[in-house]
Amino acid sequence: MNNVIAYIGIFLGAFLTSFVMTAVVRKIALKKRYLDKPSKRKVHTRQIPTLGGIALWFGFNLGMLLAFLFIPALKETFLLRFFWMSSAVFIIVMTGIYDDLHDLSAQIKLIIQILVAVILVTAGFEIDIITKPLGGSLPLGVLSLFISVLWIVGMINAINLLDGLDGLAAGVSGIAVIFLFISGVQLDITFVSVLSLCLIGAIAGFLPYNFYPAKIFMGNTGSMFLGVMLAMIAIASFQKRAAVFTLFIPVLAMAIPIMDTFLSIVRRILKKKPIFKADKEHIHHKLLVAEGSQRRVVFSLYFLTTCYGLIALSFSQLNGGYAVLGLILVVLVTIKWLKSWGFLDFK
């Protein structure tokens, strides 16, 4: 079957499954009273059904099932890797469900996330070598395990922290993964393209229920699922061409959640507060105070993510000095934006 037709079928399968399952999960959540209640650290003022991440997971898996049916070559090359990947994702999803219903401690969640990251590294999702801009390669050795685990755990928590406004985490993740899909097509990595497409379809099916005013939340189930998937897809896309600047493609595509997480850690350390203690000082919270509209803030962050994604794709066409210059310009403009909005003011 032609890949274009196969990709359309995969996307539609993931989209429709996610769309239908979101309605089903919402109905069950309302009946069983699985609700996210308002609190001082949350923006919403009414009880909202949660566990929408289950629908995302179902949509993604149905898309992957179709992928293996429509693209037989995937079975020969990636079936074993997908088995281990699915096992790790299953652990994350079950952890998220339990956390949404019973509130796991941050320490236990971190231990489980590290375990999942180690499983994924064992399954081949590992950054183990970097090609230097001026030639030659740099094997990371023992550091590869640390860097890979840090990246996976970091992305899981980055998306979790971003999930503070209706449709924000799902939309930003969806835009970021669109650029990872384009990168996968450009680099001719079928596995990356398929993983990305399944995730895009699942998010597209869920977002109509999650956008403001949200009818259902993804919960920690969904945010951790999206985080681990984005981390894996980014690593898989980097492995094909391990040039150091290729690494900035996924990093820039996911710039918003990465910056927000970094600033949160710095802020809490400077204020001598626990790193895992929730607050309402994230980028989206401060923008909400300034703008006063959830929709406006969410669309603004969608736009910024799109801009970073386009910049990320341009890095695949740059080499050496041009790439260094481009990176410096991106960093300077980003710092200027963060400073002008007061995001660097930790008082």
N, C-alpha and C positions, 0 to 999 in steps of 0.2 A: 504494500500500500504506500502511495506517495506520502512523504513525511508531512507535507502541508495539510493534507486531508486528515492524516493521523493526529496532528497537533490540534486541529479544529475539534475533532472528536474527543480528544483527551480533555481539552479545556471545557467543552460543553458538559461532559460527564462529571467533572469535578464541580463545575458551577451549579448544575441542576441538583446534584446530590447535596451540596452544601446548603443551597437555598431551601430545599424541602426539609432537610434535617434540622435547620435552624428553627423552622416553624414547629417541628415536632418537639425539639428540646425545649423550646420556649413554653409550649403547652404543658409539658411534663413538669418543668420548673415551677410554673404557676400553680399547678395542682399540688405538688409536693412542698410548696413554699420554700423552694431553693432561691432565695432572694438576696440581692446585695443591698444592705441597708445603709442609709445616709449616716455620715459621721463627720467630725471636724476636719479630717484629712481628705475628705472626698467632696467633689463638686456637686453631684446629683442630690436632689432634695426629696426624692421619693424612692420607694423600694422597686428595684428592677430585677427581673429574672436573670440568673447567671448560668454558667456552664455552657455558654455558646461555643466555647473552644472545641467541644465534642463534635459539633457540626463541621467545623473546619477540618478536624482530623478525619472524619468520615469522607468529606469531599476530596481531600488530598489522596486518601487510600483508594477510593474508587477511580480517580484519575490515573493512579499508578497501575491499577489492575488493567485498565484499558490500554495503558502504554505498553505493558508486556504483551498484550494481545495484538495490538496494532503494529508494534515494532519488535519482531522476533529476535533481532540481534541483541536487544537489551538483556534477554534471558541468558544468553551465552556469556556476556561480558559483566553484567552488573547484578545478577540475581542474588548471589551470595552476599555481596556488599549491601544490597538492599535489605536482606534478611536481618543482618546485624544492625543496620540503621533503624529498621522498623522496631526492633527489640528495644533499642535505646529510647526511641520516641515514645513507645508504649509506656515505658517507665515514667517518662516526663509527664505524659498525659494523665496517668493514674495518680501521680503525685499532685498534679494540679487539681484534679477532681476532689481528692481528699482535702487539699488545702482550702478550696472554695467552700467545702461543706463543714470542715472542722478546724481550720486555722492551724497549720503546721508552724513550728518555730522556724525562724530564719536560718538557724544553725543546721537543723535537720534538712531543710530544703537545699542548703549549700552543699552538704555532704552528698545528697542524692544527685545534684547537678554535676558535681565533680566525678562521681561514679559513672554517670551517663557520658560525660566527656571522655573519660578513659576508654569506655566501650567503643565510642566512635573513633577515637584515635587508633585503637586496635583494629577497627574495621577499615582503616585506611584514610580516614579524614584527618590528615596530619600535614602541617607545614614543616617539611624536613630539610628543604634546600632553597636557597635564594640565588638567582642569577644576578650578578653585580652589573651596574650600568655600563662600566667600561670593560666588560669581559670577564670571563671566569665565573665560578660559582662558589657559594659559601654554604657548606653543609652545617646544619644547626646542631647536630648531635643530640646530646642530652637536653639541650634547650628546646628542641622541637616539641617534646612532650609538654613542657611547661607552657610554651607559647600557644600551642594548640588548645590545651585545656583552658588556659586563661581566655582565649578568644571565644570558645564555645560558652563557657560559664558567663563571661562578660556580656555576650549577646543575649543570652536567656534573660538576664537581669535588666539589660538595657530596654528591651521591649516591654518588660514588666513595669518598669518605671515610667515608660512613655504612655502606658494605658491609663490616662487620667481624664481624658475628654472623650465624648461620644465619637466613635469612628476614627479617632486619631491613630492609635496603634495599628489597627487593621489597614487603614488607608496608606500610612507612611510605609508600612511593611510591603503592601501591595505595589506601591510605586518603586520601592527599592528593588524588589524581586523582578519587576519588569526589566529593569536595566541589567540585572544578572542574567535574565533570559536572553536579552540581546547579546550580551557578552558571550554567553554559551553558544549561541548560533554563530557569532563571528569566529570564535575559537574552534568551532566544530566539535563541541563536547556534548554529545546527545544526552548523556545522563544529566548534565547540568540543565540543559534546555527542558528536559522532561520534568525534572523535579521542580523547576521554576514554574513551568506552565501549570502543573497540578496545583501548586500553591496559589498562583494567581487566580485560577478558577475557583478554588475554595474560598479565597478572600472576597472575590467578586460576588459569590452567592450569599456570603454572610453580611457584607457591608450594608445592603439595603435595610436590614433589621437593626444595625448597630449605629448608623449615622444619626445625628441629632434630629429629633429627640429619640434616643435609643429605646428600642423595644426589648432588647436583650443585651447583656454584656458577655464578652468572651471569658471573663474571669481569668484567674491565674492559669487555668487549664489552657486557654487560648494564647495568652501572652507568652507562656513558657514554650508552647508548641511552636509558635511563630519564631521565637528567638532561636531555638535549637535548629529549626529548618534553615533560617537565614544564615546561621553560622556554618552549617554543613555545605550549603550551596556555594557560599563564598569560598570556602577552602577548596572545594572540588573545582571551581572555576580557576583558582589560582594555581592549582597543581599542574595544569596543562602547560602553562607558560610561566615559570617561576621567576620572571624578571621582577626586580624589587618594586618597580613602579606599577606593575600589574596588580600588586597587593593593594594599591590605593583605589582600585576600581570598586571593590566591595566596601572598603572603608569610607570612601566619599559617598557612595550610594546610600549608606546607612549613617551619614554624618550626624543627623539630628539626634537619634537615640544614643549614639556614642558620646557626643558632646554633653548631652543632658546627664548621662551616667557619670562622666568624668567630673563635671561641675558639682554634682550631688555629693560625690565622695569627698572632693576638696572642701566643699561647704561644711559638711558634717564634721570633718576632721578639724577644721579651723574653729568651729563652734563647740568642739569637744563633745559632740553628740555621737551616739552609736551609728555606725555606717548604715545599718539595716533599719534604722528608725525612720518611718515615713514622715514626710512633711509636705507642705503646699508651696514650695519655693522652686519647683521645676520650671523649665522654660515655658511650657504651656500654661502653667498657673500664672506666671508673671505677665505673659501676653494677654491672658484672660482679664486680669485686673486692668490692663491698659486699654484693651479693645472692648471689653464688656460683652462680647458675643462669641459663643462657642463655635458657631459656624465660621465666623471670620478668622478666628485663630486657627482652626483646623485647616481651612483652605490656604491660609498663609503658610503653614508648615508643609502642606502638600506641595505648594509652589516651590518652597525652598528645597524640599527633597528632590523635586524634578530638576531644579537647577544643578544641585550637586550631582545628580545622576548623569546629566548631560556632560558636566565637567569630567566625571569619572570615565565616561566612554571616550572622551578626547585623549585621556592618558594612554589608551591603547595604541594611539597613533604617534605618541611622542617618545623620544629617546634622549638619553644623556642630558646635556645642558638644558635643552628645551623643557624636559620633564622637571628638572630641578627648579627652573625659573617659574614654571607653571604652578608647581606645588607651593613655592614661597608666596606667590601672589594669592593663591587660594587661602593659605593660612593667614596672611595679613588682612585680607578682606573679612575673613571669618572673625578674627579677633576684634576688628573695628566694629563689626555688627554686634558682637557679644557685649563689647564695652558700651556702645551707644545705647543699648537697651537696658543696661545695668545688670547684666547677667554675671559680670565679673566683680560686682560689689557684694562682698560676703559679710558686710557688717550687719 
